[in-house]
Amino acid sequence: MRDRVKVWDAPTRLFHWLLVALFGAMWWSGEQGQLMLHTRLGIGLLVLLLFRLLWGLWGSETSRFASFVRGPAAIAAYLRGEQQAHAGHNPLGALMVLAMLAALLLQLCLGLFAVDTDSYLYDGPLARLLDGELAELISDWHGAWFNVLLLLVVVHVLAIVAYRFLRGENLVLPMLTGNKPRVTGMRVPVLRSPWLALLLLMLAGGLVLGGLALV
């Protein structure tokens, strides 16, 4: 059996799969017109996303943005095959992480100000701060931007498939088990305590829910 290295902590893996579940649930609730549920799921997803941003600053080494976000030179070197021993995200994967987090954050922020243009019964929590015309425009943007999110999801899935069949690298299993086969040059990353993750999650929840309550 090949030697394996623990690269993904439990908080990061839980975030990933909860994100998948909540994204699917929000898609379904939006399509079914379950806008009250859609709004509640959106607030929950915003808490989860804020937690991931905090974990990207103070979490485990493989989850910190400073450890995996690289510039054009590193990306070019990876494409030339000069950098292969990545415990966590490779330079291309880092770009996808940033793109999806940024796109999702924008979508959630738009949703806070969106209105129900059919019945006007289930507006976003902050829609009352805007005049009706601007809120309706943001609602249109909210719907249109979802297509961008879907495109990013498709690209992400295709990349996973490509890595599996073209490079023989399974990207899904490590996100389930946390372990990855050790390759030459791979350094064992430093993982942080799940208790710190719980503290940051509580902080994220307090910031989101408290902020919405104060507005």
LOTORLO-302911 format. One record per atom (N, C-alpha, C): y, x, z; residue number from 1. Coordinates in nm, 4 decimals, always signed. Each point is the difference from the previous one (the first is absolute). Example, Ala and Ser with C-alpha at 12.3 -4.5 7.8 and 13.67 -1.06 7.14 Angstrom:
LOTORLO-302911
       py       px       pz   n
  -0.5690  +1.3190  +0.7800   1
  +0.1190  -0.0890  +0.0000   1
  +0.1200  +0.0900  +0.0000   1
  +0.1050  -0.0350  -0.0720   2
  +0.1190  +0.0820  +0.0060   2
  +0.1090  -0.0770  +0.0730   2
end
This chain:
LOTORLO-302911
       py       px       pz   n
  -0.1200  +0.0851  +0.0000   1
  +0.1200  -0.0851  +0.0000   1
  +0.1248  +0.0885  +0.0000   1
  +0.0958  -0.0351  -0.0801   2
  +0.1214  +0.0787  -0.0074   2
  +0.0810  -0.0148  +0.1284   2
  +0.0651  +0.1114  +0.0381   3
  +0.0879  -0.0022  +0.1160   3
  +0.1170  -0.0939  -0.0279   3
  +0.0350  -0.0809  +0.0987   4
  +0.1063  -0.0974  -0.0185   4
  +0.1109  +0.0238  +0.1014   4
  +0.1215  -0.0381  -0.0408   5
  +0.1186  +0.0216  +0.0815   5
  +0.0653  -0.1353  +0.0267   5
  +0.0449  -0.0215  +0.1226   6
  +0.0722  -0.1225  +0.0347   6
  +0.1430  +0.0141  -0.0512   6
  +0.0365  -0.0821  -0.0977   7
  +0.1320  +0.0122  -0.0606   7
  +0.0884  -0.1224  +0.0245   7
  -0.0614  -0.1176  +0.0183   8
  +0.0789  -0.1221  +0.0200   8
  -0.0292  -0.0572  +0.1375   8
  +0.1038  -0.0164  +0.0800   9
  -0.0162  -0.0578  +0.1323   9
  -0.0193  -0.1512  -0.0101   9
  -0.0428  -0.0605  +0.1101  10
  -0.0244  -0.1446  +0.0022  10
  +0.1267  -0.0816  -0.0271  10
  +0.1166  +0.0342  +0.0567  11
  +0.1204  -0.0778  -0.0292  11
  +0.0356  -0.0035  -0.1482  11
  -0.0135  +0.1122  -0.0687  12
  +0.0318  +0.0038  -0.1424  12
  -0.0967  -0.0857  -0.0803  12
  -0.1279  +0.0078  +0.0361  13
  -0.0993  -0.0801  -0.0718  13
  +0.0189  -0.1491  +0.0275  13
  +0.0303  -0.0357  +0.1245  14
  +0.0254  -0.1404  +0.0314  14
  +0.1239  -0.0506  -0.0734  14
  +0.1031  +0.0822  -0.0050  15
  +0.1192  -0.0383  -0.0745  15
  -0.0352  -0.0292  -0.1455  15
  -0.0760  +0.0880  -0.0607  16
  -0.0337  -0.0148  -0.1416  16
  -0.0713  -0.1317  -0.0275  16
  -0.1030  -0.0309  +0.0780  17
  -0.0797  -0.1195  -0.0275  17
  +0.0698  -0.1274  +0.0453  17
  +0.0813  +0.0069  +0.1055  18
  +0.0810  -0.1157  +0.0373  18
  +0.1047  -0.0287  -0.1061  18
  +0.0537  +0.1059  -0.0587  19
  +0.0963  -0.0169  -0.1089  19
  -0.0642  -0.0720  -0.1176  19
  -0.1216  +0.0403  -0.0345  20
  -0.0724  -0.0658  -0.1092  20
  -0.0205  -0.1484  +0.0315  20
  -0.0442  -0.0289  +0.1227  21
  -0.0286  -0.1383  +0.0391  21
  +0.1272  -0.0846  +0.0026  21
  +0.1068  +0.0522  +0.0578  22
  +0.1246  -0.0757  +0.0084  22
  +0.0632  -0.0187  -0.1363  22
  -0.0092  +0.1001  -0.0843  23
  +0.0545  -0.0125  -0.1361  23
  -0.0712  -0.1119  -0.0750  23
  -0.1328  -0.0025  +0.0100  24
  -0.0755  -0.1064  -0.0650  24
  +0.0321  -0.1366  +0.0575  24
  +0.0129  -0.0068  +0.1333  25
  +0.0319  -0.1273  +0.0643  25
  +0.1392  -0.0490  -0.0377  25
  +0.0937  +0.0925  -0.0120  26
  +0.1354  -0.0403  -0.0401  26
  +0.0022  -0.0485  -0.1445  26
  -0.0760  +0.0655  -0.0851  27
  -0.0094  -0.0437  -0.1400  27
  -0.0547  -0.1427  -0.0051  27
  -0.1088  -0.0235  +0.0734  28
  -0.0619  -0.1324  +0.0004  28
  +0.0945  -0.1048  +0.0568  28
  +0.0637  +0.0294  +0.1127  29
  +0.0885  -0.0987  +0.0625  29
  +0.1202  -0.0312  -0.0869  29
  +0.0499  +0.0999  -0.0715  30
  +0.1112  -0.0251  -0.0911  30
  -0.0404  -0.0870  -0.1174  30
  -0.1173  +0.0279  -0.0557  31
  -0.0484  -0.0783  -0.1140  31
  -0.0313  -0.1440  +0.0400  31
  -0.0448  -0.0198  +0.1234  32
  -0.0370  -0.1333  +0.0475  32
  +0.1178  -0.0767  +0.0582  32
  +0.1161  +0.0608  +0.0026  33
  +0.1162  -0.0668  +0.0562  33
  -0.0005  -0.0092  +0.1510  33
  -0.0826  +0.0808  +0.0655  34
  -0.0054  +0.0023  +0.1465  34
  +0.1085  +0.0953  +0.0511  34
  +0.1249  -0.0445  -0.0119  35
  +0.1110  +0.0924  +0.0217  35
  +0.0243  +0.0326  +0.1469  35
  -0.0328  -0.0904  +0.0909  36
  +0.0125  +0.0338  +0.1416  36
  -0.0981  +0.1115  +0.0351  36
  -0.1245  -0.0139  -0.0450  37
  -0.0992  +0.1048  +0.0213  37
  +0.0418  +0.1275  -0.0722  37
  +0.0519  -0.0150  -0.1201  38
  +0.0451  +0.1141  -0.0806  38
  +0.1067  +0.0790  +0.0754  38
  +0.0934  -0.0707  +0.0621  39
  +0.1070  +0.0661  +0.0742  39
  -0.0551  +0.0729  +0.1216  39
  -0.0897  -0.0637  +0.0727  40
  -0.0576  +0.0635  +0.1190  40
  -0.0813  +0.1241  -0.0366  40
  -0.0755  -0.0109  -0.1081  41
  -0.0758  +0.1161  -0.0460  41
  +0.0938  +0.1119  -0.0421  41
  +0.1109  -0.0369  -0.0629  42
  +0.0977  +0.0998  -0.0424  42
  +0.0604  +0.0745  +0.1179  42
  +0.0302  -0.0720  +0.1074  43
  +0.0536  +0.0648  +0.1196  43
  -0.1044  +0.0937  +0.0602  43
  -0.1252  -0.0453  +0.0031  44
  -0.1070  +0.0864  +0.0488  44
  -0.0155  +0.1247  -0.0841  44
  +0.0125  -0.0170  -0.1319  45
  -0.0115  +0.1140  -0.0900  45
  +0.1173  +0.0951  +0.0173  45
  +0.1175  -0.0542  +0.0288  46
  +0.1167  +0.0847  +0.0245  46
  -0.0196  +0.0837  +0.1258  46
  -0.0574  -0.0585  +0.1036  47
  -0.0326  +0.0757  +0.1213  47
  -0.0981  +0.1122  -0.0335  47
  -0.1013  -0.0330  -0.0769  48
  -0.1013  +0.0987  -0.0375  48
  +0.0615  +0.1127  -0.0820  48
  +0.0891  -0.0349  -0.0916  49
  +0.0630  +0.1011  -0.0844  49
  +0.0919  +0.0901  +0.0818  49
  +0.0758  -0.0586  +0.0921  50
  +0.0863  +0.0820  +0.0847  50
  -0.0834  +0.0939  +0.0855  50
  -0.1148  -0.0484  +0.0492  51
  -0.0906  +0.0883  +0.0730  51
  -0.0414  +0.1177  -0.0859  51
  -0.0333  -0.0252  -0.1268  52
  -0.0438  +0.1094  -0.0877  52
  +0.1113  +0.1014  -0.0225  52
  +0.1236  -0.0470  -0.0085  53
  +0.1112  +0.0934  -0.0157  53
  +0.0165  +0.0860  +0.1252  53
  -0.0152  -0.0611  +0.1174  54
  +0.0079  +0.0762  +0.1244  54
  -0.1174  +0.0968  +0.0119  54
  -0.1187  -0.0453  -0.0396  55
  -0.1187  +0.0856  +0.0034  55
  +0.0144  +0.1142  -0.1002  55
  +0.0741  -0.0244  -0.1063  56
  +0.0260  +0.1054  -0.0979  56
  +0.0937  +0.1069  +0.0520  56
  +0.0685  -0.0284  +0.1089  57
  +0.0879  +0.0987  +0.0626  57
  -0.0670  +0.0712  +0.1167  57
  -0.0764  -0.0737  +0.0810  58
  -0.0528  +0.0564  +0.1240  58
  -0.1515  -0.0129  +0.0126  58
  -0.0680  -0.0424  -0.1054  59
  -0.1435  -0.0217  +0.0085  59
  -0.0822  +0.1230  -0.0303  59
  -0.1237  -0.0228  -0.0382  60
  -0.0926  +0.1089  -0.0315  60
  +0.0493  +0.0806  -0.1198  60
  -0.0472  +0.1218  -0.0087  61
  +0.0476  +0.0919  -0.1032  61
  -0.0172  -0.0565  -0.1402  61
  -0.1145  -0.0586  -0.0293  62
  -0.0240  -0.0512  -0.1351  62
  +0.0804  -0.1262  -0.0289  62
  +0.0572  -0.0635  +0.1025  63
  +0.0783  -0.1215  -0.0191  63
  +0.1497  +0.0261  -0.0029  63
  +0.0415  +0.1202  +0.0393  64
  +0.1427  +0.0303  +0.0051  64
  +0.0529  +0.0320  -0.1385  64
  +0.1123  -0.0593  -0.0340  65
  +0.0596  +0.0210  -0.1320  65
  +0.0306  +0.1478  -0.0243  65
  +0.0438  +0.0676  +0.1040  66
  +0.0368  +0.1404  -0.0154  66
  -0.1189  +0.0875  -0.0378  66
  -0.1214  -0.0466  +0.0272  67
  -0.1182  +0.0821  -0.0273  67
  -0.0597  -0.0239  -0.1378  67
  +0.0303  -0.1158  -0.0621  68
  -0.0643  -0.0251  -0.1302  68
  +0.0975  -0.0273  -0.1145  68
  +0.1252  -0.0252  +0.0273  69
  +0.0962  -0.0217  -0.1088  69
  +0.0442  +0.1354  -0.0527  69
  -0.0198  +0.0219  -0.1269  70
  +0.0298  +0.1285  -0.0616  70
  +0.0914  -0.0183  -0.1220  70
  +0.0611  +0.1097  -0.0414  71
  +0.0927  -0.0023  -0.1115  71
  -0.0685  +0.0159  -0.1341  71
  +0.0787  +0.0063  -0.1077  72
  -0.0549  +0.0102  -0.1371  72
  -0.0894  +0.1211  -0.0212  72
  +0.0328  +0.1118  +0.0637  73
  -0.0806  +0.1213  -0.0198  73
  -0.1425  -0.0202  +0.0514  73
  -0.0126  -0.0624  +0.1168  74
  -0.1329  -0.0243  +0.0567  74
  -0.0772  -0.1006  -0.0842  74
  +0.0693  -0.1001  -0.0521  75
  -0.0655  -0.0987  -0.0854  75
  -0.0516  +0.0649  -0.1277  75
  +0.0837  +0.0868  -0.0589  76
  -0.0407  +0.0696  -0.1230  76
  -0.1192  +0.0910  +0.0265  76
  +0.0014  +0.0691  +0.1141  77
  -0.1117  +0.0877  +0.0343  77
  -0.1286  -0.0795  +0.0196  77
  +0.0114  -0.1177  +0.0606  78
  -0.1179  -0.0845  +0.0188  78
  -0.0552  -0.0461  -0.1342  78
  +0.0877  -0.0386  -0.0917  79
  -0.0440  -0.0449  -0.1323  79
  -0.0660  +0.1132  -0.0785  79
  +0.0410  +0.1234  +0.0276  80
  -0.0631  +0.1153  -0.0667  80
  -0.1290  +0.0411  +0.0686  80
  -0.0335  -0.0670  +0.1103  81
  -0.1232  +0.0325  +0.0709  81
  +0.0115  +0.1164  +0.0941  81
  +0.1225  +0.0365  +0.0373  82
  +0.0202  +0.1166  +0.0855  82
  -0.0010  -0.0356  +0.1477  82
  +0.0120  -0.1289  +0.0328  83
  -0.0012  -0.0433  +0.1397  83
  -0.1021  -0.1126  +0.0139  83
  -0.1101  +0.0293  +0.0654  84
  -0.1077  -0.0988  +0.0106  84
  -0.0375  -0.0352  +0.1432  84
  +0.0263  +0.0900  +0.0946  85
  -0.0484  -0.0187  +0.1375  85
  +0.1006  -0.0802  +0.0826  85
  +0.0057  -0.1311  -0.0251  86
  +0.0908  -0.0866  +0.0740  86
  -0.0812  -0.0837  +0.0982  86
  +0.0298  +0.0168  +0.1285  87
  -0.0716  -0.0791  +0.0995  87
  +0.0380  -0.1466  -0.0107  87
  +0.1279  -0.0277  -0.0229  88
  +0.0477  -0.1376  -0.0108  88
  +0.0379  -0.0344  -0.1423  88
  +0.1214  -0.0511  -0.0183  89
  +0.0458  -0.0375  -0.1327  89
  +0.0297  +0.1239  -0.0837  89
  -0.0421  -0.0025  -0.1261  90
  +0.0419  +0.1042  -0.0918  90
  +0.1413  -0.0321  -0.0498  90
  +0.0664  +0.0911  -0.0706  91
  +0.1389  -0.0245  -0.0422  91
  +0.0195  -0.1267  -0.0830  91
  -0.0968  -0.0349  -0.0850  92
  +0.0117  -0.1236  -0.0765  92
  -0.0197  -0.1219  +0.0883  92
  -0.0971  +0.0081  +0.0897  93
  -0.0216  -0.1092  +0.0932  93
  +0.1208  -0.0238  +0.0886  93
  +0.0704  +0.1083  +0.0352  94
  +0.1205  -0.0133  +0.0818  94
  +0.1058  -0.0823  -0.0722  94
  +0.0140  +0.0216  -0.1307  95
  +0.0969  -0.0780  -0.0772  95
  -0.0355  -0.1487  +0.0020  95
  -0.1284  -0.0307  -0.0102  96
  -0.0428  -0.1397  +0.0027  96
  +0.0266  -0.0626  +0.1369  96
  -0.0248  +0.0752  +0.1056  97
  +0.0268  -0.0507  +0.1352  97
  +0.1477  -0.0341  +0.0151  97
  +0.0869  +0.0915  -0.0405  98
  +0.1438  -0.0239  +0.0116  98
  +0.0440  -0.1182  -0.0847  98
  -0.0527  -0.0084  -0.1224  99
  +0.0389  -0.1092  -0.0893  99
  -0.0417  -0.1351  +0.0567  99
  -0.1216  -0.0088  +0.0513 100
  -0.0485  -0.1281  +0.0517 100
  +0.0715  -0.0398  +0.1285 100
  +0.0258  +0.0958  +0.0890 101
  +0.0707  -0.0320  +0.1229 101
  +0.1430  -0.0445  -0.0297 101
  +0.0662  +0.0710  -0.0917 102
  +0.1379  -0.0358  -0.0345 102
  +0.0061  -0.1362  -0.0684 102
  -0.0923  -0.0247  -0.0928 103
  -0.0011  -0.1276  -0.0720 103
  -0.0315  -0.1155  +0.0942 103
  -0.0923  +0.0227  +0.0925 104
  -0.0355  -0.1047  +0.0948 104
  +0.1146  -0.0271  +0.0971 104
  +0.0689  +0.1054  +0.0438 105
  +0.1133  -0.0178  +0.0905 105
  +0.1094  -0.0817  -0.0678 105
  +0.0272  +0.0296  -0.1271 106
  +0.1010  -0.0759  -0.0733 106
  -0.0417  -0.1463  -0.0125 106
  -0.1261  -0.0232  -0.0300 107
  -0.0493  -0.1375  -0.0143 107
  +0.0143  -0.0784  +0.1300 107
  -0.0324  +0.0627  +0.1111 108
  +0.0100  -0.0669  +0.1288 108
  +0.1458  -0.0270  +0.0373 108
  +0.0873  +0.0943  -0.0297 109
  +0.1423  -0.0208  +0.0276 109
  +0.0561  -0.1140  -0.0841 109
  -0.0400  -0.0074  -0.1259 110
  +0.0430  -0.1120  -0.0837 110
  -0.0511  -0.1322  +0.0559 110
  -0.1238  +0.0020  +0.0489 111
  -0.0586  -0.1216  +0.0554 111
  +0.0734  -0.0513  +0.1219 111
  +0.0606  +0.0899  +0.0770 112
  +0.0750  -0.0427  +0.1183 112
  +0.1191  -0.0886  -0.0370 112
  +0.0534  +0.0215  -0.1204 113
  +0.1194  -0.0735  -0.0426 113
  -0.0306  -0.1086  -0.1033 113
  -0.1277  -0.0129  -0.0389 114
  -0.0368  -0.0957  -0.1044 114
  +0.0013  -0.1428  +0.0539 114
  +0.0137  -0.0957  -0.0917 115
  -0.0020  -0.1412  +0.0379 115
  -0.1089  -0.0721  -0.0777 115
  -0.0441  -0.1100  +0.0562 116
  -0.0955  -0.0879  -0.0665 116
  +0.0789  -0.0883  -0.0961 116
  +0.0006  +0.0355  -0.1264 117
  +0.0821  -0.0721  -0.0972 117
  -0.0577  -0.1361  -0.0377 117
  -0.1198  -0.0319  +0.0485 118
  -0.0585  -0.1312  -0.0286 118
  +0.0397  -0.1030  +0.1063 118
  -0.0179  +0.0353  +0.1275 119
  +0.0285  -0.0976  +0.1062 119
  +0.1083  +0.0459  +0.0963 119
  +0.0307  +0.1313  -0.0007 120
  +0.0975  +0.0584  +0.0922 120
  -0.0396  -0.0228  +0.1469 120
  -0.1296  -0.0098  +0.0257 121
  -0.0475  -0.0229  +0.1359 121
  -0.0449  +0.1290  +0.0681 121
  -0.0425  +0.0978  -0.0790 122
  -0.0587  +0.1214  +0.0572 122
  +0.0709  +0.1235  -0.0552 122
  +0.1258  +0.0140  +0.0354 123
  +0.0771  +0.1148  -0.0456 123
  -0.0376  +0.1245  +0.0796 123
  +0.0348  +0.1161  -0.0564 124
  -0.0214  +0.1238  +0.0714 124
  +0.0832  +0.0047  +0.1274 124
  -0.0395  +0.0815  +0.0975 125
  +0.0682  +0.0024  +0.1293 125
  +0.1488  +0.0331  -0.0073 125
  +0.0410  +0.0717  -0.1043 126
  +0.1398  +0.0415  -0.0106 126
  +0.0742  -0.0697  -0.1143 126
  -0.0636  -0.0981  -0.0616 127
  +0.0612  -0.0665  -0.1159 127
  +0.1302  -0.0697  +0.0375 127
  +0.0111  -0.0455  +0.1234 128
  +0.1201  -0.0731  +0.0421 128
  +0.1245  +0.0881  +0.0022 128
  -0.0187  +0.1310  -0.0069 129
  +0.1139  +0.0905  +0.0006 129
  +0.0683  +0.0086  -0.1359 129
  -0.0637  -0.0540  -0.1034 130
  +0.0531  +0.0085  -0.1355 130
  +0.0380  -0.1381  -0.0510 130
  +0.0884  -0.0016  -0.0999 131
  +0.0286  -0.1284  -0.0636 131
  -0.1176  -0.0385  -0.0884 131
  -0.0102  -0.1286  -0.0320 132
  -0.1175  -0.0524  -0.0700 132
  -0.0282  +0.0660  -0.1330 132
  +0.1041  +0.0282  -0.0765 133
  -0.0205  +0.0577  -0.1338 133
  -0.0589  +0.1401  +0.0086 133
  +0.0531  +0.0814  +0.0909 134
  -0.0521  +0.1357  +0.0151 134
  -0.1423  -0.0036  +0.0540 134
  -0.0289  -0.0902  +0.0940 135
  -0.1347  -0.0112  +0.0553 135
  -0.1004  -0.0398  -0.1079 135
  +0.0401  -0.0885  -0.0885 136
  -0.0890  -0.0403  -0.1100 136
  -0.0231  +0.1165  -0.0959 136
  +0.1047  +0.0798  -0.0230 137
  -0.0159  +0.1163  -0.0871 137
  -0.0978  +0.1002  +0.0617 137
  +0.0133  +0.0214  +0.1299 138
  -0.0929  +0.0910  +0.0683 138
  -0.1422  -0.0548  -0.0045 138
  -0.0137  -0.1317  +0.0070 139
  -0.1331  -0.0610  -0.0121 139
  -0.0623  +0.0314  -0.1349 139
  +0.0812  -0.0023  -0.1053 140
  -0.0490  +0.0351  -0.1337 140
  -0.0427  +0.1467  -0.0039 140
  +0.0808  +0.0856  +0.0610 141
  -0.0361  +0.1424  +0.0046 141
  -0.1296  +0.0202  +0.0777 141
  -0.0146  -0.0755  +0.1092 142
  -0.1201  +0.0089  +0.0832 142
  -0.1247  -0.0327  -0.0824 142
  +0.0096  -0.1038  -0.0814 143
  -0.1133  -0.0368  -0.0842 143
  -0.0271  +0.1013  -0.1094 143
  +0.1086  +0.0516  -0.0608 144
  -0.0173  +0.0955  -0.1097 144
  -0.0528  +0.1339  +0.0498 144
  +0.0470  +0.0438  +0.1157 145
  -0.0414  +0.1303  +0.0522 145
  -0.1471  +0.0022  +0.0375 145
  -0.0561  -0.1167  +0.0284 146
  -0.1421  -0.0059  +0.0321 146
  -0.0833  +0.0523  -0.1172 146
  +0.0466  -0.0203  -0.1221 147
  -0.0727  +0.0513  -0.1165 147
  -0.0024  +0.1530  -0.0001 147
  +0.1082  +0.0608  +0.0481 148
  +0.0022  +0.1460  +0.0110 148
  -0.1039  +0.0457  +0.1026 148
  -0.0078  -0.0718  +0.1116 149
  -0.1005  +0.0324  +0.1010 149
  -0.1412  -0.0110  -0.0566 149
  -0.0242  -0.1053  -0.0750 150
  -0.1322  -0.0163  -0.0611 150
  -0.0317  +0.1151  -0.0951 150
  +0.0992  +0.0437  -0.0757 151
  -0.0200  +0.1124  -0.0914 151
  -0.0371  +0.1263  +0.0774 151
  +0.0688  +0.0243  +0.1115 152
  -0.0317  +0.1172  +0.0815 152
  -0.1410  -0.0096  +0.0577 152
  -0.0406  -0.1198  +0.0403 153
  -0.1358  -0.0191  +0.0522 153
  -0.1029  +0.0303  -0.1080 153
  +0.0235  -0.0476  -0.1215 154
  -0.0919  +0.0255  -0.1115 154
  -0.0097  +0.1496  -0.0274 154
  +0.1140  +0.0685  -0.0035 155
  +0.0001  +0.1449  -0.0232 155
  -0.0772  +0.0710  +0.1110 155
  +0.0195  -0.0446  +0.1225 156
  -0.0700  +0.0597  +0.1141 156
  -0.1516  -0.0162  -0.0131 156
  -0.0437  -0.1191  -0.0342 157
  -0.1435  -0.0254  -0.0146 157
  -0.0573  +0.0809  -0.1162 157
  +0.0715  +0.0048  -0.1111 158
  -0.0466  +0.0779  -0.1150 158
  -0.0099  +0.1486  +0.0339 158
  +0.0938  +0.0488  +0.0800 159
  -0.0054  +0.1409  +0.0410 159
  -0.1234  +0.0267  +0.0855 159
  -0.0334  -0.0933  +0.0882 160
  -0.1195  +0.0149  +0.0836 160
  -0.1254  +0.0053  -0.0878 160
  -0.0057  -0.0894  -0.0986 161
  -0.1141  -0.0025  -0.0917 161
  -0.0079  +0.1298  -0.0803 161
  +0.1172  +0.0476  -0.0468 162
  +0.0027  +0.1225  -0.0802 162
  -0.0474  +0.1200  +0.0820 162
  +0.0461  +0.0100  +0.1237 163
  -0.0436  +0.1115  +0.0852 163
  -0.1506  -0.0063  +0.0247 163
  -0.0535  -0.1221  +0.0103 164
  -0.1430  -0.0138  +0.0290 164
  -0.0849  +0.0442  -0.1185 164
  +0.0392  -0.0402  -0.1200 165
  -0.0860  +0.0237  -0.1159 165
  +0.0375  +0.1260  -0.0782 165
  +0.1242  +0.0438  +0.0075 166
  +0.0414  +0.1181  -0.0746 166
  -0.0055  +0.1274  +0.0849 166
  +0.0240  -0.0148  +0.1287 167
  +0.0019  +0.1171  +0.0884 167
  -0.1122  -0.0014  +0.1029 167
  -0.0749  -0.1117  +0.0076 168
  -0.1084  -0.0103  +0.0967 168
  +0.0469  -0.0052  +0.1434 168
  +0.1229  -0.0485  +0.0215 169
  +0.0580  -0.0045  +0.1342 169
  +0.0142  -0.1448  +0.0446 169
  -0.0638  -0.0331  +0.1104 170
  +0.0049  -0.1351  +0.0553 170
  +0.1182  -0.0089  +0.0964 170
  +0.1012  -0.0765  -0.0367 171
  +0.1188  -0.0129  +0.0835 171
  -0.0089  -0.1179  +0.0969 171
  -0.0934  -0.0907  -0.0254 172
  -0.0117  -0.1194  +0.0847 172
  -0.0761  +0.0304  +0.1280 172
  -0.1113  +0.0713  -0.0120 173
  -0.0846  +0.0275  +0.1165 173
  +0.0752  +0.0717  +0.1119 173
  +0.0799  +0.1033  -0.0285 174
  +0.0751  +0.0636  +0.1089 174
  +0.0964  -0.0949  +0.0705 174
  +0.0544  -0.0980  -0.0739 175
  +0.0900  -0.0948  +0.0640 175
  -0.0764  -0.1019  +0.0840 175
  -0.1304  -0.0046  -0.0149 176
  -0.0848  -0.0840  +0.0850 176
  -0.0512  +0.0767  +0.1210 176
  -0.0474  +0.1214  -0.0232 177
  -0.0627  +0.0779  +0.1067 177
  +0.0955  +0.0995  +0.0650 177
  +0.1040  +0.0394  -0.0712 178
  +0.0921  +0.1018  +0.0488 178
  -0.0411  +0.1409  -0.0367 178
  -0.1230  +0.0172  -0.0520 179
  -0.0532  +0.1328  -0.0291 179
  +0.0032  +0.0314  -0.1489 179
  +0.0156  +0.1285  -0.0287 180
  +0.0057  +0.0472  -0.1374 180
  -0.0805  +0.1291  -0.0112 180
  -0.0732  +0.0203  -0.1107 181
  -0.0750  +0.1252  -0.0141 181
  +0.0932  +0.1208  +0.0036 181
  -0.0416  +0.1004  +0.0738 182
  +0.0809  +0.1222  +0.0081 182
  -0.0163  +0.0805  -0.1294 182
  +0.1111  +0.0443  -0.0532 183
  -0.0030  +0.0881  -0.1166 183
  +0.0667  +0.1318  +0.0383 183
  -0.0211  +0.1014  -0.0828 184
  +0.0545  +0.1321  +0.0277 184
  +0.1522  -0.0069  +0.0110 184
  +0.0499  +0.0559  +0.1060 185
  +0.1450  +0.0041  +0.0192 185
  +0.0567  -0.1176  +0.0758 185
  -0.0832  -0.0998  +0.0314 186
  +0.0501  -0.1176  +0.0718 186
  +0.0124  +0.0307  +0.1490 186
  +0.1160  -0.0304  +0.0541 187
  +0.0254  +0.0212  +0.1420 187
  -0.0193  -0.1310  +0.0757 187
  -0.0588  +0.0089  +0.1192 188
  -0.0221  -0.1185  +0.0811 188
  +0.1345  -0.0496  +0.0522 188
  +0.0389  -0.1243  -0.0315 189
  +0.1317  -0.0491  +0.0427 189
  +0.0021  -0.0382  +0.1470 189
  +0.1195  -0.0024  +0.0567 190
  +0.0196  -0.0410  +0.1387 190
  +0.0263  -0.1501  +0.0034 190
  -0.0820  -0.0740  +0.0732 191
  +0.0124  -0.1447  +0.0106 191
  +0.0601  -0.0375  +0.1344 191
  +0.0871  -0.1003  -0.0017 192
  +0.0673  -0.0430  +0.1222 192
  -0.0780  -0.1122  +0.0687 192
  +0.0375  -0.0265  +0.1250 193
  -0.0694  -0.0984  +0.0819 193
  +0.0251  -0.1432  -0.0494 193
  -0.1051  -0.0834  +0.0004 194
  +0.0201  -0.1420  -0.0327 194
  +0.0956  -0.0698  +0.0957 194
  +0.0128  +0.0517  +0.1224 195
  +0.0931  -0.0605  +0.0956 195
  +0.1442  +0.0166  -0.0459 195
  +0.0297  +0.1110  -0.0637 196
  +0.1336  +0.0181  -0.0579 196
  +0.0222  -0.1010  -0.1110 196
  -0.1040  -0.0241  -0.0802 197
  +0.0106  -0.0993  -0.1070 197
  +0.0271  -0.1380  +0.0569 197
  -0.0680  -0.0357  +0.1093 198
  +0.0220  -0.1292  +0.0627 198
  +0.1435  -0.0122  +0.0507 198
  +0.0513  +0.1071  +0.0581 199
  +0.1377  +0.0005  +0.0486 199
  +0.0983  -0.0198  -0.1155 199
  -0.0234  +0.0683  -0.1115 200
  +0.0884  -0.0134  -0.1162 200
  -0.0114  -0.1384  -0.0629 200
  -0.1201  -0.0578  +0.0033 201
  -0.0170  -0.1355  -0.0510 201
  +0.0786  -0.0990  +0.0849 201
  -0.0049  +0.0167  +0.1314 202
  +0.0766  -0.0873  +0.0890 202
  +0.1500  +0.0178  -0.0246 202
  +0.0413  +0.1229  -0.0229 203
  +0.1406  +0.0265  -0.0297 203
  +0.0403  -0.0684  -0.1307 203
  -0.0847  +0.0109  -0.1010 204
  +0.0291  -0.0644  -0.1285 204
  +0.0100  -0.1511  +0.0159 204
  -0.0941  -0.0583  +0.0755 205
  +0.0048  -0.1429  +0.0231 205
  +0.1261  -0.0421  +0.0729 205
  +0.0399  +0.0793  +0.1010 206
  +0.1206  -0.0318  +0.0745 206
  +0.1247  +0.0078  -0.0862 206
  +0.0050  +0.1010  -0.0875 207
  +0.1170  +0.0168  -0.0860 207
  +0.0110  -0.1162  -0.1004 207
  -0.1114  -0.0367  -0.0600 208
  +0.0046  -0.1068  -0.1003 208
  +0.0273  -0.1358  +0.0635 208
  -0.0806  -0.0355  +0.0969 209
  +0.0141  -0.1321  +0.0627 209
  +0.1308  -0.0105  +0.0782 209
  +0.0351  +0.1064  +0.0695 210
  +0.1256  -0.0018  +0.0736 210
  +0.1196  -0.0060  -0.0920 210
  -0.0075  +0.0741  -0.1106 211
  +0.1096  -0.0011  -0.0957 211
  +0.0193  -0.1363  -0.0640 211
  -0.1104  -0.0650  -0.0368 212
  +0.0096  -0.1328  -0.0604 212
  +0.0525  -0.1029  +0.1006 212
  -0.0369  +0.0165  +0.1259 213
  +0.0452  -0.0953  +0.1025 213
  +0.1498  +0.0130  +0.0275 213
  +0.0526  +0.1214  -0.0189 214
  +0.1411  +0.0213  +0.0290 214
  +0.0917  -0.0460  -0.1132 214
  -0.0532  -0.0104  -0.1200 215
  +0.0842  -0.0360  -0.1152 215
  +0.0240  -0.1503  -0.0017 215
end
